Amino acid sequence: METLIVGERGQITIPSSLRKKYNIKSKQPVILEERNGELIIIPACAIPLKKLKQSVRTFDDYFVKELIEEDILKKNEKVKILNKWKS
């Protein structure tokens, strides 16, 4: 357990031993969560927006292909979706 001092602007410094242990880098976002009357600091993972968009598009393409293979969509729905994901 560590004792920290809250600065005038509400800031705290996470001790270097804990930053190293939990691989928290300078300027990395963290999540502050309240649980049962306690404050929990959780290291957050930041994903660049471009990479996130690529990942979502990949998932969506795969999901759409599954739908088409299962033939759940009506013919006009298939055409709309295929045209949307071609670009």
N, C-alpha and C positions, 0 to 999 in steps of 0.2 A: 504494500500500500504506500502510495506517495502522497505527500501533502503539498498542494500547490497554492500559490497566491494569485488572486484575481486582480489584474491591473485596473487602472482607472477607466479604461475603455472596455472592460469586461473580458480582456484577453488572459489566457493562461499559457504557460509553456510546458509542453510535454517533455519530461526528462529524456535525455539522449539515449539512455539505456532502454527505455520503452519504445522510443522511435526506432531504434535498431532492431529490437526484438520483433516488432510488428511491421517492420519495413515501411515506415511512414517517412516519406521524403519531404523536403522543403516545398512549400506551396501546394502540396497534395491536398485535395479535399478530404475531409473526414465527416462522418455523420454523428450528430449529437442526438441521442435518443433518451427519452425519459421512460424508465421502467420501474414500477413499484416504488416510486419516490426516490429513485437513484438516477443519476446522469451517466449514460454509457457513451463512450467515444469509440466509434467503429471506423477503421480505415476504409475509405471509399475507393472505388475503381473508376477512374475517368476514362471514357472511351471517346476518341475524337468523332465528331459528328459525321464526317465523311465515311469513316470506317463503320459506324453504326448503320448508316443508310445502306451501305453495301451488304452488311449482314442481314438486314431486314429484307432487302430485295432478294437476296439469295434464298432466304426462307420462304418468302412469298412465291417465288418462281416454283420452288419445289412443291409447295402446298397446292398451287394452282395445277401443276402437272398431275398431282395425285387426284385432284378433283376431276380433271379431264379423263384420266384413265378409268376412274370409277364411273364415269358417265353420269354424274349427279346433276350436272348443269344442263340446262336447256340449250339448244343450238345457238340461239341469239346471245345467251349469256357467255357461252364459250368464245364467240367472236369478239365480244366487247373486252373480255379479260385478256385474250391473246393479243389484241391490238394494243391494249394498255401496256402490257409488259414487253412488247417488242421494242419500244422506244427507250 
